Amino acid sequence: MTSSDDKTAKVWNTADRKFIFSLTGHSNWIRTSQFSPDVRLIATGSDDKTVKLWDVEHRQEIHTFTDHTGMVNSVKFHPDGTCVASCSRDKKIKIWDIRSKRLLQHYDAHSDNINQITFHPSGNYLISASDDARLKIWDLRQGRLAFTLYGHEGGCTASTFSTGGDYFATGGTDNIVMVWKSNFEENANGII
């Protein structure tokens, strides 16, 4: 899938290298898009300050979340596929239940633009990367900030967990990629 400043997201068949269909409905640049784990839905985030959910089979929009007040930079589905999270230039993280279409969690997360969010494979944690040069780990079970990490000398622009969640990597405007050891589950159980 690709997202574009032409206000569309396009779905491609990578095996055949062919275009399949476009999703239209945003009124500004689509910065981010992702398939749900079961590939039935697509989430898109746009400069129009909205997050849209799309039905893949019917190729149509099924809901628009309008809670952000800034451009949406990243959308991610929870590993179990029941929720979608987004981050924005409004410095906030939002997590919605896709079944009830209700806001579940809201974090006034950073002091500057949030560029990227990523769920831990367990679904219990979320990492956010911001232009404020901080990485934050959110404990979603407790609904609170768990850790603030410093290391990049400038904005943090990217973050991702390893498949097993034991490590995560971050990148920033300092042109450095950092690899971090993740021991969130151990810390939650009192193991250091």
TIDOSE-119958 format. One record per residue: residue in one letter; residue number from 1; x negated, y, z negated of N, C-alpha, C in turn. Coordinates in pm, whole numbers, plus 50000, padded with zeros to 5 digits. Example, Ala and Ser with C-alpha at 12.3 -4.5 7.8 and 13.67 -1.06 7.14 Angstrom:
<nodes>
  code  pos    nxx    nyy    nzz   caxx   cayy   cazz    cxx    cyy    czz
     A    1  48681  49431  49220  48770  49550  49220  48680  49670  49220
     S    2  48715  49775  49292  48633  49894  49286  48710  50003  49213
</nodes>
This chain:
<nodes>
  code  pos    nxx    nyy    nzz   caxx   cayy   cazz    cxx    cyy    czz
     M    1  49915  49884  50000  50000  50000  50000  49910  50123  50000
     T    2  49955  50227  50068  49883  50353  50072  49978  50467  50032
     S    3  49919  50570  49974  49993  50691  49936  49930  50807  50011
     S    4  50011  50908  50044  49959  51011  50133  50015  51149  50104
     D    5  49942  51250  50155  49990  51387  50146  50101  51416  50247
     D    6  50137  51316  50328  50251  51333  50420  50383  51300  50350
     K    7  50379  51283  50215  50498  51259  50133  50554  51118  50148
     T    8  50475  51025  50200  50520  50886  50215  50423  50790  50148
     A    9  50476  50673  50114  50395  50558  50077  50420  50454  50185
     K   10  50315  50386  50227  50330  50288  50335  50285  50152  50285
     V   11  50361  50051  50324  50332  49913  50288  50277  49843  50412
     W   12  50168  49769  50390  50097  49704  50499  50084  49555  50470
     N   13  50079  49474  50574  50047  49332  50561  49898  49321  50586
     T   14  49821  49294  50482  49676  49291  50498  49629  49167  50574
     A   15  49703  49057  50566  49664  48937  50639  49672  48958  50790
     D   16  49780  49025  50834  49800  49051  50977  49749  49188  51019
     R   17  49710  49269  50919  49665  49406  50945  49771  49486  51018
     K   18  49896  49474  50969  50006  49543  51035  50085  49626  50935
     F   19  50136  49735  50985  50224  49822  50909  50360  49754  50894
     I   20  50419  49761  50772  50551  49700  50750  50660  49805  50740
     F   21  50649  49899  50642  50751  50003  50628  50698  50120  50547
     S   22  50771  50233  50556  50741  50355  50481  50847  50379  50377
     L   23  50807  50443  50267  50900  50490  50165  50899  50642  50170
     T   24  51016  50701  50192  51026  50846  50198  51128  50894  50096
     G   25  51101  51009  50037  51192  51064  49938  51128  51167  49847
     H   26  50995  51161  49835  50926  51263  49758  50921  51393  49840
     S   27  50915  51506  49769  50912  51635  49838  50771  51693  49844
     N   28  50672  51617  49797  50533  51664  49799  50442  51541  49804
     W   29  50313  51565  49807  50210  51465  49818  50231  51351  49718
     I   30  50226  51226  49766  50227  51109  49678  50082  51077  49646
     R   31  50048  51086  49518  49909  51063  49475  49881  50920  49433
     T   32  49985  50845  49397  49962  50714  49337  50080  50622  49365
     S   33  50051  50493  49378  50156  50394  49398  50107  50259  49350
     Q   34  50201  50175  49307  50164  50041  49262  50282  49947  49273
     F   35  50253  49821  49311  50352  49715  49309  50372  49667  49166
     S   36  50494  49624  49132  50519  49557  49005  50451  49420  49009
     P   37  50427  49358  48893  50361  49227  48892  50434  49121  48976
     D   38  50567  49128  48983  50643  49030  49062  50665  49076  49207
     V   39  50611  49190  49243  50614  49247  49378  50757  49278  49425
     R   40  50851  49291  49332  50989  49328  49370  51008  49479  49374
     L   41  50924  49553  49299  50938  49698  49288  50806  49766  49323
     I   42  50820  49894  49356  50704  49982  49376  50731  50108  49293
     A   43  50628  50157  49227  50635  50286  49159  50545  50384  49232
     T   44  50592  50507  49250  50512  50611  49312  50515  50736  49224
     G   45  50405  50810  49226  50395  50936  49153  50350  51045  49247
     S   46  50404  51165  49227  50386  51268  49328  50356  51405  49268
     D   47  50306  51493  49354  50288  51634  49318  50421  51703  49294
     D   48  50533  51639  49332  50664  51697  49304  50708  51674  49158
     K   49  50615  51619  49076  50634  51599  48931  50729  51485  48898
     T   50  50752  51395  48993  50842  51283  48968  50771  51149  48984
     V   51  50830  51048  48921  50794  50908  48940  50917  50840  48997
     K   52  50900  50770  49108  51013  50701  49171  50990  50550  49166
     L   53  51101  50479  49146  51102  50333  49157  51171  50295  49287
     W   54  51114  50196  49356  51165  50153  49486  51189  50003  49485
     D   55  51296  49960  49550  51326  49819  49569  51256  49776  49698
     V   56  51165  49677  49687  51087  49635  49804  51174  49565  49907
     E   57  51260  49475  49863  51343  49399  49958  51433  49490  50040
     H   58  51497  49586  49973  51590  49676  50043  51524  49804  50093
     R   59  51397  49822  50056  51318  49936  50103  51385  50069  50073
     Q   60  51436  50080  49948  51504  50204  49911  51472  50244  49768
     E   61  51489  50372  49742  51469  50427  49609  51581  50380  49517
     I   62  51544  50341  49393  51647  50299  49299  51655  50390  49176
     H   63  51550  50468  49150  51556  50562  49038  51443  50664  49048
     T   64  51469  50785  48995  51367  50889  48985  51357  50936  48841
     F   65  51235  50934  48787  51208  50987  48653  51156  51130  48670
     T   66  51217  51224  48599  51185  51366  48619  51130  51432  48493
     D   67  51072  51354  48402  51031  51406  48272  50900  51486  48273
     H   68  50815  51469  48373  50687  51541  48377  50707  51686  48423
     T   69  50620  51774  48375  50621  51914  48416  50499  51950  48500
     G   70  50421  51850  48534  50303  51869  48619  50293  51756  48720
     M   71  50202  51770  48814  50181  51669  48917  50145  51535  48854
     V   72  50200  51427  48905  50175  51293  48853  50052  51235  48923
     N   73  49952  51196  48842  49825  51148  48896  49814  50997  48903
     S   74  49883  50925  48814  49867  50780  48810  49995  50716  48758
     V   75  50035  50605  48820  50145  50521  48771  50094  50379  48760
     K   76  50138  50310  48654  50098  50170  48634  50214  50092  48575
     F   77  50235  49972  48625  50331  49881  48566  50268  49809  48448
     H   78  50347  49790  48343  50306  49707  48230  50283  49566  48283
     P   79  50188  49491  48227  50164  49355  48278  50286  49263  48280
     D   80  50384  49286  48192  50503  49200  48196  50609  49253  48293
     G   81  50584  49367  48356  50672  49421  48458  50797  49491  48408
     T   82  50813  49507  48277  50935  49567  48223  50928  49719  48209
     C   83  50808  49774  48215  50789  49917  48194  50695  49973  48299
     V   84  50706  50104  48319  50611  50175  48404  50561  50296  48325
     A   85  50431  50320  48335  50368  50434  48267  50317  50532  48372
     S   86  50310  50658  48332  50256  50761  48421  50180  50863  48340
     C   87  50088  50930  48408  50016  51042  48347  50015  51157  48446
     S   88  49991  51278  48391  50016  51396  48473  49921  51510  48438
     R   89  49926  51611  48522  49854  51735  48494  49916  51809  48375
     D   90  50033  51766  48330  50094  51828  48212  50031  51776  48082
     K   91  49926  51689  48095  49847  51637  47982  49923  51535  47899
     K   92  50026  51475  47958  50111  51381  47886  50113  51244  47953
     I   93  50140  51144  47871  50163  51007  47917  50307  50973  47883
     K   94  50376  50912  47978  50515  50869  47959  50524  50721  47994
     I   95  50603  50647  47915  50629  50506  47943  50780  50485  47941
     W   96  50832  50431  48055  50975  50409  48070  51007  50261  48080
     D   97  51122  50223  48027  51178  50090  48048  51246  50094  48184
     I   98  51207  50005  48274  51263  50012  48410  51402  49951  48419
     R   99  51444  49876  48317  51578  49818  48319  51681  49921  48273
     S  100  51654  49986  48160  51749  50084  48106  51724  50224  48162
     K  101  51609  50244  48228  51568  50375  48284  51550  50480  48173
     R  102  51515  50433  48052  51498  50524  47938  51351  50542  47904
     L  103  51318  50661  47856  51184  50690  47808  51162  50615  47677
     L  104  51057  50532  47673  51026  50453  47553  50920  50521  47466
     Q  105  50815  50570  47529  50707  50634  47455  50659  50756  47531
     H  106  50619  50856  47453  50570  50983  47508  50450  51025  47424
     Y  107  50340  51055  47490  50220  51098  47418  50173  51233  47472
     D  108  50159  51332  47382  50086  51455  47415  49940  51416  47405
     A  109  49885  51368  47513  49766  51285  47509  49633  51359  47509
     H  110  49618  51458  47593  49487  51521  47613  49500  51672  47618
     S  111  49386  51738  47616  49384  51884  47624  49363  51933  47766
     D  112  49356  51841  47862  49338  51876  48002  49406  51769  48088
     N  113  49403  51789  48217  49461  51698  48315  49423  51553  48287
     I  114  49521  51462  48292  49494  51319  48281  49487  51262  48421
     N  115  49374  51199  48453  49352  51148  48587  49395  51004  48609
     Q  116  49380  50921  48506  49402  50777  48525  49451  50714  48397
     I  117  49539  50616  48410  49579  50531  48299  49571  50386  48345
     T  118  49544  50295  48250  49537  50153  48281  49580  50073  48160
     F  119  49666  49974  48181  49707  49885  48075  49602  49777  48051
     H  120  49580  49744  47925  49502  49626  47889  49582  49505  47935
     P  121  49518  49394  47979  49593  49278  48026  49694  49223  47925
     S  122  49670  49243  47795  49766  49197  47694  49893  49281  47694
     G  123  49884  49402  47749  49995  49496  47746  50007  49572  47615
     N  124  49919  49545  47520  49925  49609  47389  49855  49744  47383
     Y  125  49770  49771  47481  49690  49894  47480  49693  49960  47617
     L  126  49667  50090  47616  49659  50169  47739  49539  50260  47724
     I  127  49459  50272  47828  49347  50365  47827  49382  50483  47917
     S  128  49343  50604  47874  49364  50723  47956  49232  50796  47975
     A  129  49212  50848  48094  49089  50919  48131  49128  51061  48173
     S  130  49058  51160  48114  49101  51299  48132  48986  51391  48170
     D  131  49023  51505  48228  48925  51611  48256  48868  51673  48130
     D  132  48924  51641  48012  48869  51693  47886  48746  51614  47840
     A  133  48694  51525  47927  48574  51444  47901  48597  51338  47793
     R  134  48721  51303  47769  48752  51202  47669  48828  51086  47732
     L  135  48803  50970  47674  48880  50850  47704  48957  50819  47578
     K  136  49083  50785  47591  49163  50753  47473  49227  50617  47492
     I  137  49226  50542  47383  49290  50410  47380  49415  50423  47294
     W  138  49528  50386  47350  49657  50398  47284  49706  50260  47241
     D  139  49741  50246  47115  49799  50122  47063  49950  50131  47087
     L  140  50000  50059  47183  50140  50070  47222  50234  50000  47124
     R  141  50183  49901  47052  50266  49835  46951  50295  49929  46835
     Q  142  50193  50007  46796  50208  50102  46686  50258  50238  46733
     G  143  50248  50264  46864  50290  50393  46919  50201  50507  46876
     R  144  50068  50483  46877  49976  50586  46829  49840  50574  46898
     L  145  49761  50679  46881  49623  50679  46929  49540  50584  46843
     A  146  49465  50495  46907  49379  50401  46835  49235  50448  46832
     F  147  49182  50495  46948  49043  50537  46957  49031  50654  47053
     T  148  48935  50744  47025  48892  50845  47121  48746  50818  47149
     L  149  48711  50806  47277  48574  50772  47316  48509  50888  47389
     Y  150  48384  50912  47356  48305  51016  47419  48186  50950  47487
     G  151  48141  51004  47596  48025  50948  47665  47999  51017  47796
     H  152  48105  51052  47867  48087  51120  47995  48060  51268  47970
     E  153  47974  51325  48051  47944  51468  48044  48022  51538  48153
     G  154  48149  51551  48132  48240  51610  48231  48367  51527  48235
     G  155  48454  51561  48328  48582  51494  48335  48571  51345  48358
     C  156  48660  51269  48297  48671  51125  48320  48778  51106  48427
     T  157  48740  51042  48535  48829  51035  48650  48885  50896  48678
     A  158  48826  50792  48619  48870  50656  48650  48850  50565  48530
     S  159  48937  50464  48521  48924  50363  48417  48993  50236  48462
     T  160  48936  50122  48426  48998  49994  48457  48947  49887  48362
     F  161  49032  49792  48327  48995  49680  48243  48950  49563  48330
     S  162  48861  49480  48275  48828  49353  48339  48952  49264  48336
     T  163  48952  49160  48416  49068  49071  48425  49108  49014  48289
     G  164  49010  48975  48209  49039  48919  48077  49058  49024  47969
     G  165  49024  49150  47999  49038  49258  47903  48924  49271  47805
     D  166  48818  49192  47822  48704  49198  47731  48618  49322  47751
     Y  167  48624  49380  47869  48546  49498  47903  48634  49597  47977
     F  168  48590  49723  47979  48652  49819  48069  48543  49911  48123
     A  169  48567  49962  48242  48473  50051  48309  48538  50187  48327
     T  170  48455  50291  48318  48503  50427  48339  48407  50502  48430
     G  171  48460  50599  48500  48379  50684  48586  48416  50828  48563
     G  172  48322  50917  48597  48349  51057  48573  48282  51148  48673
     T  173  48307  51278  48654  48247  51379  48742  48097  51391  48721
     D  174  48044  51325  48618  47899  51322  48595  47830  51218  48682
     N  175  47906  51155  48773  47854  51054  48866  47797  50931  48794
     I  176  47853  50899  48679  47809  50784  48601  47927  50689  48583
     V  177  47898  50560  48597  47994  50455  48564  47947  50392  48434
     M  178  48037  50383  48338  48005  50323  48210  48087  50196  48193
     V  179  48025  50093  48134  48095  49970  48101  48098  49960  47949
     W  180  48218  49939  47897  48241  49938  47753  48289  49799  47711
     K  181  48251  49757  47591  48302  49632  47533  48435  49661  47468
     S  182  48535  49581  47500  48668  49598  47443  48686  49495  47332
     N  183  48706  49544  47211  48736  49452  47101  48862  49499  47029
     F  184  48958  49549  47106  49081  49604  47049  49158  49500  46971
     E  185  49175  49381  47028  49252  49276  46961  49184  49236  46830
     E  186  49050  49225  46831  48980  49189  46708  48995  49296  46601
     N  187  48986  49424  46641  48999  49534  46545  49140  49538  46486
     A  188  49240  49505  46567  49378  49506  46518  49398  49399  46411
     N  189  49317  49293  46416  49328  49185  46317  49229  49202  46202
     G  190  49162  49316  46196  49070  49342  46088  48931  49286  46107
     I  191  48900  49237  46226  48767  49180  46253  48683  49288  46318
     I  192  48565  49311  46268  48476  49413  46325  48371  49345  46414
</nodes>
